């Protein structure tokens, strides 16, 4: 198998039995199981959920997205070797630590394969729950232009780029395009304030006003668990994005849970601790790839200006990135995963065939051909 063959780039064409359309995002594809298969797995595997809970197979890919575009490399390399397995392994590790520390549950019920989660259906909170311990990225760009109010939070004077903030800040944004909310533009990824959420909690998917407090508690708890663990590895947890949703327990009571991935190089900034103490920033996250792209192309404004999206899409589509740049991302992701988990990350030569084999033999979820 070639390097390109080892990459799982297309993950929405597996013969998984489903009676609904496959939902494919930038990185993951979701296959909703039939009601019969969901009930069978809940019964046979002993999942701790109500017997009528809809289940899905969530398959990660090795695709790399940045600036809302999918990029590829030389030699028909349509993704980053090891990326999908690394992201899942990191999330799985953090969710395990959350459970050990008595935090909320996640939507993951089972992990059949390094690329695969079996998840329960949740009612998502339509908020990208972002928290920041350092001033960098979009917060610094706004601050450097003189803005002192960010997501309804007033920032003190005299902050320097990349310095630690006086406290952990929660700076939410919209998840998806939400309409009819006063003062909130109908656009994806728009910064919002806590007061916006409080005034329109149902539009943002909260079932009770007091759950706004709870989501902030869970966000801070999750951040602290990951930050403390990374600090022991001399890694700095800079900022991150969490997602939350509701599920029902066996008694029919709604509970707030963690959704999607947590604490990964895709959803977080992670800096090397030793370099930071020397006044340098060494990115151990996708931010390093973003910075490479900004330096690689002649006109960085194409990547930063949302009004130039057609040009940006053409840039991603028509340019093969250098192989070394792709492999550098691979080393970063696998390196973080192996530090975090303390284990070697398995890299199957043919992940798609392996996934099909496991789901056929152990879960009876593959359509007969």
NUMIGU-739024 format. One line per 3 residues: number of its first residue (from 1); for each residue x, y, z of N, C-alpha, C. Coordinates in steps of 0.2 Angstrom, whole numbers, plus 5000, padded with zeros to 4 digits. Atoms other than C-alpha are relative to their C-alpha. Layout:
// residues N
NUM) X,Y,Z,X,Y,Z,X,Y,Z | ...
//
This chain:
// residues 369
1) 5004,4994,5000,5000,5000,5000,5004,5006,5000 | 4996,4993,5000,5006,5018,4996,4998,5004,5006 | 5002,4995,4995,5006,5032,5008,4993,5003,4999
4) 5007,4997,5002,4991,5039,4999,4995,4995,5002 | 5005,5005,4998,4982,5023,5001,4998,4999,5007 | 5001,5000,4992,4984,5023,5020,4996,5005,5003
7) 5004,4994,4998,4975,5039,5021,4992,4999,4999 | 5007,5001,5001,4956,5038,5024,4997,5007,4999 | 5003,4993,5002,4950,5053,5014,4993,5000,4999
10) 5007,5001,5001,4933,5047,5009,4997,4996,5005 | 5002,5004,4994,4923,5041,5024,4992,5000,5000 | 5007,5000,5000,4905,5043,5018,4997,4995,4995
13) 5002,5005,5005,4904,5028,5006,5001,4993,5003 | 4999,5007,4997,4906,5013,5018,4993,4997,5000 | 5007,5003,5001,4892,5000,5016,4997,4998,5007
16) 5003,5000,4993,4885,5003,5034,4993,5000,4999 | 5007,5000,5001,4867,4998,5035,4996,5006,5003 | 5004,4994,4997,4856,5014,5037,4994,5001,4995
19) 5006,4998,5004,4839,5020,5031,5000,5008,4999 | 5000,4992,5001,4844,5039,5031,5006,5002,4996 | 4994,4997,5004,4856,5050,5021,5006,5000,5005
22) 4994,4999,4996,4874,5050,5027,5002,5007,5001 | 4998,4993,4999,4879,5066,5035,5008,5001,5000 | 4993,4999,5000,4897,5071,5030,5002,5007,5001
25) 4997,4993,4998,4906,5086,5038,5007,5000,4997 | 4993,4998,5003,4923,5093,5035,5005,4994,5002 | 4996,5005,4998,4931,5078,5045,4997,4994,5001
28) 5004,5006,4998,4918,5066,5051,4994,4999,4996 | 5006,5002,5003,4904,5056,5043,4996,4996,5005 | 5005,5003,4996,4888,5050,5052,4995,4996,4997
31) 5005,5005,5003,4878,5035,5048,4995,4998,5005 | 5005,5001,4995,4862,5034,5058,4997,4993,4998 | 5002,5007,5001,4857,5016,5061,4993,4999,5000
34) 5008,5002,5000,4840,5008,5058,4998,4999,5008 | 5003,5000,4994,4829,5008,5073,5001,4992,5003 | 4999,5007,4998,4831,4989,5074,5007,4998,5002
37) 4993,5001,4998,4850,4989,5074,5002,5004,5006 | 4999,4996,4994,4850,5003,5087,4998,4996,5006 | 5002,5003,4995,4839,4993,5098,5004,4993,5002
40) 4996,5006,4999,4849,4977,5095,5007,5001,5004 | 4994,4998,4996,4865,4985,5100,5000,5002,5007 | 5002,4998,4993,4858,4993,5115,4999,4994,5005
43) 5001,5006,4996,4852,4976,5121,5006,4996,5000 | 4994,5005,5000,4867,4965,5116,5006,5003,5003 | 4994,4997,4998,4881,4977,5120,4999,5003,5007
46) 5001,4998,4993,4873,4983,5136,5001,5008,5001 | 4999,4993,5000,4874,5002,5132,4995,5003,5005 | 5004,4997,4994,4867,5012,5147,4996,5006,4997
49) 5004,4995,5003,4854,5022,5137,4993,4997,5000 | 5007,5003,5001,4835,5020,5135,5000,4996,4993 | 5000,5005,5005,4831,5006,5123,4998,5003,4993
52) 5002,4997,5006,4823,5017,5110,5005,5006,4997 | 4995,4995,5001,4839,5029,5109,5002,4999,4993 | 4997,5000,5007,4844,5032,5090,5008,5000,5001
55) 4993,5000,5000,4862,5027,5088,5003,5001,4993 | 4996,4998,5007,4875,5032,5074,5007,4997,5001 | 4993,5002,5001,4891,5026,5068,5004,5007,4997
58) 4997,4994,5002,4903,5041,5067,5007,4998,4998 | 4994,5002,5003,4918,5038,5056,5004,5007,4998 | 4995,4994,5002,4933,5051,5056,5004,4998,4994
61) 4996,5001,5006,4943,5054,5041,5007,5003,5002 | 4994,4997,4999,4961,5060,5039,5001,5006,4996 | 5000,4994,5003,4956,5075,5029,5002,5006,5004
64) 4997,4994,4996,4964,5092,5034,4996,5006,4998 | 5003,4994,5002,4953,5107,5034,5003,5006,5004 | 4997,4994,4997,4959,5125,5038,4996,5006,4996
67) 5004,4994,5003,4950,5142,5034,4994,4997,4996 | 5007,5002,5003,4934,5132,5030,5001,4997,4993 | 4998,5003,5007,4943,5123,5015,5004,4993,5002
70) 4996,5006,4999,4950,5105,5013,5006,5000,4996 | 4994,5000,5003,4968,5104,5008,5003,4993,4998 | 4997,5006,5002,4978,5091,4999,5007,5001,4999
73) 4993,4999,5001,4996,5087,4996,5002,4996,4993 | 4997,5004,5006,5008,5080,4982,4999,4993,5001 | 5001,5007,5000,5007,5062,4977,4993,4998,5001
76) 5007,5002,4999,4988,5062,4978,4999,4999,5007 | 5001,5001,4993,4989,5063,4997,4994,5005,5002 | 5006,4996,4999,4971,5068,5001,4999,5001,5008
79) 5001,4999,4993,4974,5069,5020,5007,4999,5003 | 4994,5000,4996,4986,5068,5034,5001,4993,5003 | 4999,5007,4997,4993,5050,5038,5000,5001,5008
82) 5000,5001,4993,4988,5046,5056,4996,5005,5003 | 5004,4995,4997,4977,5061,5059,4994,4998,5003 | 5006,5002,4997,4961,5053,5062,5000,4996,5006
85) 4999,5005,4994,4967,5039,5073,5003,5004,5006 | 4997,4995,4995,4977,5053,5083,4995,5004,5003 | 5005,4996,4997,4962,5064,5085,4995,4996,5005
88) 5004,5004,4996,4951,5050,5091,5003,4997,5007 | 4996,5002,4994,4964,5043,5103,5001,5005,5005 | 5000,4994,4995,4966,5060,5111,4994,5001,5003
91) 5006,4999,4997,4948,5063,5113,4998,4994,5005 | 5002,5006,4996,4945,5045,5120,5004,5000,5007 | 4996,5000,4994,4959,5048,5133,4997,5005,5004
94) 5002,4994,4996,4952,5065,5139,4993,4998,5003 | 5007,5002,4997,4934,5057,5140,5001,4995,5006 | 4999,5005,4994,4941,5043,5151,5002,5004,5006
97) 4998,4996,4994,4949,5056,5162,4994,5004,5003 | 5006,4996,4998,4933,5066,5163,4996,4995,5004 | 5004,5005,4996,4924,5050,5169,5004,4999,5007
100) 4996,5001,4994,4938,5047,5182,4999,5005,5005 | 5001,4995,4996,4935,5064,5188,4993,5002,5002 | 5007,4999,4999,4917,5063,5189,4996,5005,4996
103) 5003,4995,5004,4913,5075,5175,4994,4997,4996 | 5006,5002,5004,4898,5074,5163,5002,4994,4995 | 4999,5006,5005,4896,5059,5151,5001,5004,4993
106) 4999,4997,5007,4900,5061,5132,4994,4996,4996 | 5005,5003,5005,4889,5055,5117,5003,4993,4998 | 4997,5007,5003,4901,5040,5114,4998,4994,5005
109) 5002,5006,4996,4895,5023,5119,5005,4994,4999 | 4996,5005,5002,4908,5012,5110,5005,5002,4995 | 4995,4999,5004,4924,5012,5101,5002,4994,4996
112) 4999,5006,5004,4924,4998,5088,5007,5000,4997 | 4994,5000,5004,4940,5004,5079,5003,5007,5001 | 4997,4994,4999,4953,5018,5080,4997,5006,4996
115) 5003,4995,5004,4943,5028,5067,4993,5001,5001 | 5008,5001,5000,4925,5024,5073,4998,5001,5007 | 5004,5000,4994,4914,5029,5087,4993,4998,4999
118) 5008,5000,5000,4896,5023,5091,4998,5005,5005 | 5002,4995,4996,4887,5037,5098,4992,5000,5000 | 5008,4999,5000,4869,5041,5104,4998,5007,4998
121) 5002,4993,5002,4859,5055,5097,4999,5004,5005 | 5001,4995,4995,4859,5071,5106,4997,5006,4997 | 5003,4994,5003,4850,5087,5105,5006,5006,5002
124) 4994,4996,4999,4865,5099,5102,4998,5007,5002 | 4999,4993,4999,4868,5116,5110,5003,5004,4994 | 4998,4997,5006,4870,5128,5096,5005,5006,5002
127) 4995,4995,4998,4885,5137,5104,5007,4996,5000 | 4993,5002,4999,4903,5134,5101,5003,5003,5006 | 4998,4998,4993,4909,5134,5119,5008,5001,5000
130) 4993,4999,5000,4926,5142,5118,5003,5003,5006 | 4996,4997,4994,4938,5146,5133,5007,5001,4998 | 4993,4998,5001,4954,5155,5133,5004,5001,5006
133) 4996,4999,4994,4968,5155,5145,5006,5005,4998 | 4995,4995,5003,4980,5166,5134,4997,5004,4995 | 5003,4996,5005,4977,5180,5123,5004,5000,4993
136) 4997,5002,5006,4981,5175,5105,4994,5000,4995 | 5005,5001,5005,4972,5172,5089,4995,5006,4999 | 5005,4994,5002,4956,5182,5085,4999,5005,5006
139) 5000,4995,4994,4956,5189,5103,5005,5005,4999 | 4994,4996,5001,4973,5196,5100,4999,5005,4994 | 5001,4996,5006,4969,5203,5083,4995,5006,5002
142) 5005,4995,4998,4954,5212,5090,5003,5005,5005 | 4997,4996,4995,4963,5218,5105,5006,5005,4997 | 4995,4996,5003,4978,5225,5095,4997,5005,4995
145) 5003,4995,5003,4966,5235,5085,4996,5005,5004 | 5003,4995,4995,4960,5244,5101,4993,4997,5003 | 5006,5003,4997,4945,5233,5105,5001,4998,5007
148) 4999,5002,4993,4943,5230,5123,4994,4996,5003 | 5006,5004,4998,4926,5221,5124,4999,4994,4995 | 5000,5006,5004,4926,5203,5117,4995,4996,5003
151) 5005,5005,4998,4911,5192,5118,4996,5003,5007 | 5003,4997,4994,4904,5205,5131,5004,5000,5006 | 4996,5000,4994,4919,5203,5142,5005,5006,4999
154) 4995,4994,5001,4930,5219,5145,5007,4998,5002 | 4993,5002,4999,4948,5216,5144,5004,5005,5003 | 4996,4995,4997,4961,5225,5154,5005,5003,4995
157) 4995,4997,5005,4973,5237,5146,5007,4997,5002 | 4993,5002,4999,4992,5233,5144,5001,4993,4999 | 4999,5007,5002,4990,5215,5138,5005,4999,4994
160) 4995,5001,5005,5004,5208,5127,4998,4994,4996 | 5002,5006,5004,5002,5195,5113,5003,4994,5003 | 4998,5007,4998,5002,5177,5119,5001,5000,5008
163) 4999,5000,4992,5003,5182,5138,4994,4996,5003 | 5006,5003,4997,4992,5172,5150,4996,5005,5003 | 5005,4996,4998,4976,5180,5154,4999,5000,5008
166) 5001,5000,4993,4972,5185,5172,4995,4994,5003 | 5004,5005,4998,4958,5172,5172,4998,4996,4994 | 5002,5003,5005,4951,5159,5161,4993,5003,4997
169) 5006,4997,5003,4938,5167,5149,4996,4996,4995 | 5005,5003,5004,4923,5160,5141,4998,5005,4994 | 5001,4996,5006,4921,5167,5123,4996,4996,4995
172) 5004,5005,5005,4906,5158,5114,4999,5003,4993 | 5002,4998,5007,4901,5159,5096,4995,4996,4998 | 5005,5004,5002,4887,5153,5086,5002,4993,4996
175) 4999,5006,5003,4886,5135,5080,4995,4999,4994 | 5005,5000,5005,4878,5135,5063,4997,5007,4999 | 5004,4994,5002,4867,5149,5055,4994,5000,5004
178) 5006,4999,4996,4854,5155,5068,4997,5006,4998 | 5004,4994,5002,4840,5167,5063,4996,5002,5005 | 5005,4997,4996,4829,5178,5072,5002,5002,5007
181) 4997,4998,4993,4840,5182,5087,5002,5007,5000 | 4998,4993,5000,4841,5200,5091,5007,5002,5001 | 4993,4999,4999,4858,5207,5089,5005,4995,4997
184) 4995,5005,5002,4866,5191,5082,4999,4999,4992 | 5001,5001,5007,4869,5191,5063,4999,4992,4998 | 5001,5007,5002,4863,5175,5054,5006,4998,4996
187) 4994,5002,5003,4880,5169,5050,5003,4994,5005 | 4997,5005,4996,4890,5154,5056,5006,5003,5004 | 4994,4998,4996,4904,5157,5070,5000,5007,5001
190) 5001,4993,4998,4898,5174,5076,5001,5000,5007 | 4999,4999,4992,4905,5180,5093,4993,5002,5003 | 5006,4998,4996,4891,5181,5106,5002,5001,5007
193) 4999,4999,4993,4890,5186,5124,4995,4995,5004 | 5004,5004,4996,4883,5177,5139,4993,5003,5000 | 5007,4997,5000,4869,5190,5139,4996,4998,4994
196) 5004,5003,5006,4864,5185,5121,4997,4993,5002 | 5002,5007,4999,4863,5167,5127,4994,5000,5005 | 5005,4999,4994,4853,5172,5143,4993,5002,4997
199) 5006,4997,5002,4840,5182,5133,4997,4996,4995 | 5003,5004,5006,4838,5169,5119,5002,4993,5002 | 4997,5006,4999,4842,5153,5128,4997,4994,4996
202) 5004,5006,5004,4829,5142,5119,5003,5000,4993 | 4998,5000,5007,4835,5148,5102,5007,4997,4999 | 4993,5003,5000,4853,5142,5107,4999,4993,5002
205) 5001,5007,4998,4846,5125,5112,5000,4998,5007 | 5000,5001,4992,4846,5127,5131,4993,4998,5002 | 5007,5002,4997,4831,5118,5139,4998,5003,5006
208) 5001,4997,4994,4833,5127,5155,5005,5006,5001 | 4995,4995,4999,4840,5144,5159,5006,4999,5005 | 4995,5002,4996,4850,5137,5173,5006,4996,4997
211) 4995,5005,5003,4859,5125,5161,5006,5005,4997 | 4994,4995,5002,4869,5141,5155,5006,5000,5005 | 4995,5001,4994,4878,5140,5172,5003,4993,4999
214) 4997,5007,5000,4880,5121,5170,5005,4999,4994 | 4995,5001,5005,4888,5122,5153,5006,5004,5001 | 4994,4996,4998,4900,5135,5159,5004,4996,5005
217) 4996,5004,4995,4905,5124,5174,5003,4994,4996 | 4997,5005,5003,4907,5109,5163,5006,5002,4995 | 4994,4998,5004,4918,5119,5151,5006,5001,5004
220) 4994,4999,4995,4929,5125,5165,5003,4994,5003 | 4998,5006,4997,4930,5108,5173,5004,4996,4994 | 4996,5003,5005,4935,5100,5156,5006,5003,4998
223) 4993,4997,5002,4948,5113,5152,5005,4999,5006 | 4995,5001,4995,4956,5111,5169,5003,4993,5000 | 4997,5007,5000,4957,5092,5168,5005,4999,4994
226) 4996,5001,5006,4965,5093,5151,5007,5005,5001 | 4995,4996,4999,4976,5108,5156,5005,4997,5005 | 4995,5003,4995,4983,5100,5171,5004,4994,4998
229) 4996,5006,5003,4987,5084,5162,5005,5002,4995 | 4995,4998,5005,4996,5093,5148,5005,5003,5003 | 4994,4997,4997,5006,5103,5160,5005,4995,5003
232) 4995,5005,4998,5013,5087,5167,5005,4998,4994 | 4996,5002,5006,5019,5084,5149,5004,5006,4997 | 4997,4994,5002,5026,5102,5148,4997,5003,4994
235) 5004,4997,5005,5013,5107,5136,4995,5005,5003 | 5004,4995,4998,5003,5123,5137,4993,5000,4997 | 5007,5000,5003,4984,5122,5135,4998,5007,4999
238) 5001,4993,5001,4981,5139,5127,4992,5002,5000 | 5008,4999,5001,4962,5138,5121,4997,4994,4997 | 5003,5006,5002,4950,5126,5116,4992,5001,4998
241) 5007,5000,5002,4932,5123,5109,4997,4993,5002 | 5004,5006,4998,4920,5111,5117,4993,5001,4997 | 5007,5000,5002,4902,5106,5111,4996,4996,5005
244) 5004,5003,4995,4888,5101,5122,4993,4998,4997 | 5006,5002,5002,4871,5093,5120,4996,4996,5005 | 5005,5004,4995,4856,5084,5129,4999,4993,4998
247) 5003,5007,5001,4852,5066,5130,4995,4998,5006 | 5005,5002,4994,4839,5057,5141,5004,4994,5003 | 4997,5006,4997,4845,5045,5154,4994,4994,5000
250) 5005,5006,5000,4836,5028,5157,4993,5002,5003 | 5006,4998,4997,4823,5037,5168,4996,5005,4996 | 5003,4995,5004,4819,5049,5154,5002,5007,5002
253) 4998,4993,4998,4828,5064,5162,5005,5003,4996 | 4995,4997,5004,4837,5076,5152,5007,5001,5003 | 4993,4998,4997,4856,5078,5155,5004,5003,4995
256) 4995,4997,5004,4869,5089,5148,5007,4996,4999 | 4994,5004,5001,4884,5080,5140,5005,5003,4996 | 4995,4998,5004,4900,5083,5131,4999,4997,4993
259) 5001,5002,5006,4899,5081,5112,5006,5001,4996 | 4995,4999,5005,4911,5079,5097,5007,4998,5004 | 4993,5001,4997,4930,5079,5101,5002,5005,5005
262) 4997,4996,4995,4939,5087,5115,5007,5000,5001 | 4993,4999,4999,4956,5094,5118,5005,4997,4995 | 4996,5002,5006,4963,5089,5101,5004,5006,4997
265) 4996,4995,5004,4976,5098,5090,4995,5004,4995 | 5004,4997,5004,4961,5102,5079,4995,5005,5003 | 5005,4996,4997,4950,5110,5092,5003,5004,5005
268) 4997,4996,4995,4963,5118,5103,5007,5003,4997 | 4993,4999,5001,4979,5127,5103,5004,4997,5006 | 4996,5003,4995,4993,5118,5112,5007,5003,4998
271) 4993,4997,5001,5011,5126,5114,5005,4996,5004 | 4995,5003,4997,5027,5118,5119,5002,5004,5006 | 4999,4996,4994,5030,5123,5137,5007,5003,5001
274) 4994,4998,5000,5049,5124,5136,5002,5006,4996 | 4999,4995,5005,5049,5135,5121,4996,5006,5002 | 5003,4994,4997,5036,5147,5129,5004,5003,5005
277) 4996,4996,4994,5047,5150,5144,5006,5003,4997 | 4995,4997,5003,5060,5155,5132,4998,5006,4995 | 5003,4994,5004,5048,5168,5124,4999,4998,4992
280) 5001,5002,5007,5045,5157,5108,4993,4996,5000 | 5006,5004,5000,5029,5149,5102,5001,4995,4995 | 5000,5006,5005,5030,5132,5095,4993,4996,5001
283) 5007,5002,5000,5013,5126,5090,5000,4992,4999 | 5001,5007,5001,5008,5108,5093,4992,4999,4999 | 5007,5000,5002,4991,5110,5085,4999,5002,4993
286) 5001,4998,5007,4983,5114,5068,5001,5007,4999 | 4998,4993,5001,4987,5132,5071,5007,5000,4996 | 4993,5001,5003,5005,5127,5065,4998,5000,4992
289) 5002,5001,5007,4997,5121,5048,4997,5007,4998 | 5003,4994,5002,4987,5137,5047,5005,5006,4999 | 4995,4995,5001,5002,5148,5049,5005,4998,4994
292) 4997,5002,5006,5011,5137,5036,4996,5003,4994 | 5004,4998,5006,4997,5141,5024,5000,5008,4999 | 4999,4992,5001,4998,5160,5027,5006,5002,4998
295) 4994,4998,5003,5016,5160,5023,5001,4997,4994 | 4999,5004,5006,5015,5147,5009,4997,5004,4994 | 5004,4997,5006,5003,5157,4998,5002,5008,5000
298) 4997,4993,5001,5008,5174,4991,4995,5005,5003 | 5005,4995,4997,4991,5183,4996,4997,4997,5006 | 5003,5003,4994,4987,5178,5014,4993,5003,5001
301) 5006,4997,4999,4972,5189,5013,4994,4996,4997 | 5005,5005,5003,4963,5176,5002,4997,4995,5006 | 5002,5005,4994,4963,5164,5018,4997,5004,5006
304) 5003,4996,4994,4958,5178,5030,4994,5004,4999 | 5006,4996,5001,4945,5187,5021,4994,4996,4997 | 5006,5004,5001,4928,5179,5021,4996,5002,4993
307) 5003,4997,5006,4923,5190,5006,5003,4997,4994 | 4996,5003,5006,4936,5180,4995,4999,4993,5000 | 5001,5007,5000,4929,5163,4998,5001,4996,4994
310) 4999,5003,5006,4928,5158,4980,5007,4999,4998 | 4993,5000,5001,4946,5162,4978,5004,4995,5005 | 4997,5004,4995,4950,5153,4994,4999,4992,4998
313) 5002,5007,5002,4941,5137,4988,5004,4998,4994 | 4996,5001,5005,4950,5138,4972,5008,4998,5002 | 4993,5000,4997,4967,5140,4981,5001,4993,5003
316) 4999,5007,4997,4964,5124,4991,4999,4994,4995 | 5001,5005,5005,4957,5114,4976,5006,4999,4995 | 4995,5001,5005,4971,5118,4964,5007,5000,5001
319) 4993,5001,4998,4987,5117,4974,5001,4994,5004 | 4997,5005,4996,4996,5102,4980,5005,5002,5004 | 4996,4998,4995,5004,5106,4996,5007,4995,5000
322) 4994,5004,5000,5022,5100,4998,4999,4994,5005 | 5000,5006,4996,5024,5082,5005,5002,5001,5007 | 4997,4999,4994,5035,5088,5019,4995,5004,5005
325) 5004,4997,4996,5022,5100,5025,4994,4996,5003 | 5005,5004,4998,5009,5087,5026,5002,4995,5005 | 4998,5005,4995,5020,5075,5035,5002,5003,5006
328) 4999,4996,4994,5025,5089,5047,4994,5000,5005 | 5006,5000,4996,5007,5090,5052,4999,4993,5003 | 5001,5006,4997,5006,5071,5054,5005,4998,5006
331) 4996,5001,4995,5021,5071,5065,4998,5004,5007 | 5003,4996,4994,5013,5084,5076,4994,4997,5003 | 5006,5003,4997,4997,5075,5078,5001,4994,5003
334) 4998,5007,4997,5004,5058,5081,5004,5001,5006 | 4996,4998,4994,5017,5066,5093,4996,5002,5006 | 5005,4998,4995,5003,5074,5103,4997,4994,5003
337) 5004,5005,4998,4993,5059,5104,5004,4995,5004 | 4996,5005,4997,5007,5047,5109,5002,5003,5007 | 4999,4997,4993,5012,5060,5123,4994,4999,5005
340) 5006,5000,4996,4994,5061,5129,4999,4993,5003 | 5002,5006,4998,4990,5043,5129,5006,4995,5003 | 4995,5005,4998,5007,5035,5132,5001,4994,4996
343) 5000,5006,5005,5004,5023,5118,5002,5001,4993 | 4999,4999,5007,5009,5020,5100,4993,5001,4997 | 5006,4999,5004,4995,5026,5088,5000,4995,4995
346) 5000,5005,5005,4990,5012,5077,4998,5003,4993 | 5001,4998,5007,4991,5016,5058,4998,4995,4995 | 5001,5006,5005,4982,5003,5048,5001,5002,4993
349) 4998,4999,5007,4988,5001,5030,4994,5001,4996 | 5006,4999,5004,4970,5000,5024,4994,5001,5005 | 5005,4999,4994,4958,5008,5037,4993,4999,4998
352) 5007,5001,5002,4942,5007,5026,4999,4992,5001 | 5001,5007,5000,4944,4988,5024,5000,4998,5008 | 5000,5002,4993,4948,4986,5043,4993,5002,5003
355) 5006,4998,4997,4933,4996,5048,4994,4996,4998 | 5006,5004,5002,4921,4986,5037,5000,4993,5003 | 4999,5006,4997,4928,4970,5044,4998,5000,5007
358) 5002,5000,4993,4926,4975,5062,4992,5001,5001 | 5007,4998,5000,4908,4982,5059,4996,4994,4997 | 5004,5006,5002,4903,4966,5050,5001,4994,5005
361) 4999,5006,4996,4911,4953,5061,4997,5001,5008 | 5001,4999,4993,4908,4961,5078,4993,5004,5002 | 5006,4996,4998,4892,4972,5076,4995,4999,4995
364) 5005,5002,5005,4883,4965,5060,4997,5006,4998 | 5003,4994,5002,4881,4982,5053,5002,5002,4992 | 4998,4999,5007,4887,4980,5035,4995,4996,4996
367) 5005,5002,5005,4875,4978,5021,5003,4994,4996 | 4998,5005,5005,4876,4962,5011,5000,5002,4993 | 4999,4998,5007,4882,4964,4993,4998,4995,4996
//
